[in-house]
Amino acid sequence: MINRSRFLTASATLVAGAAAPSAAATAIPGGSELVETRAQFDAGAFDAVVGRPAKIRQLFEAVAFKPGLWNNVKNSFNGLQFGYGHAPDEIAIAVAGHGPSAAYGYSDYVWQKYRIGEFFKIADAQGATIASNTWLKATSPYNTAAAPGDPHGMYQDTSIETLQRRGLIMLTCHTAVEEQSQALVKAGFAPAGMTAQDVADDILTHLIVGTLVNPSMVATVAVLQKVYGYTYVALTY
C-alpha cells in the first residue's frame, strides 16, 4: 500500500506520462495508421497507469452514449471508499469508452470542430444538440473533507475531472478514433480538405488531459481483466 501523498504525486506523474508519450512512442498517440502496432503503443505508460498499486480494480465498458455511466462510476468510488473502507489510493477504476462513448475523452476543441454532438445525435433534455463535452468540468471544489452525502460536495460530483482526481483512468480506443474519422469525413463533418488521417491525428492530439490511448478497446477489455485483474461492468450497451 502507498500513502495518499505518494499516490497523488504518482497519479500526476502517470497522467503527464500518458499525455506525453515516451520517446519510443510516436508523436501521435498510437501512430497514424488504422491499426496501432506494438511499436507504436506506449506500453510503459499504459502499464504504469492501469497497473498502479491498488486492492480494487474495476472496469466500466461504455459503448452506447448513456451519461448515467458517470453516476455509476461515482457510486462505485463512494461505495468502495465509504462503505467498504478502502482508502482512495487502493481503488483503480477505468472507463473503456469506444463507439460513440469514445467522445467522452474528446476535448471541447474536438467536439466543436467536428460537431461531435450533431454527428452522434447527442441532445440535452430539451432536445438541443450538445456542442461540447459537458461531462468534463468539475462542478464542485475538490475538498476531501466534504460530507459524502453533500449534494454540492466532491463526492457527489459526477464530472470526469473530479472522478479523475479520485483515481479514474480514462481510456481511448485508437481504432475507434480512426474509424470515426473516416465516418466524419465521409459525412461532411470535417473541414474541407482534411483527410480521414488528418482528422484522426487531430483528435488523438486533442484528447482530454490524462486520457490513455490503447490499440483496440475490445482487446484492452480482455487485457485489463486477464493481465491486471480488473472486474468488469457493462452498463451502456
Beta strands, then each sheet from edge to edge (+ up, - down):
strand 1: 56-62
strand 2: 91-97
strand 3: 168-173
strand 4: 212-214
strand 5: 231-234
sheet 1: 4+ 3+ 2+ 1+ 5+
end
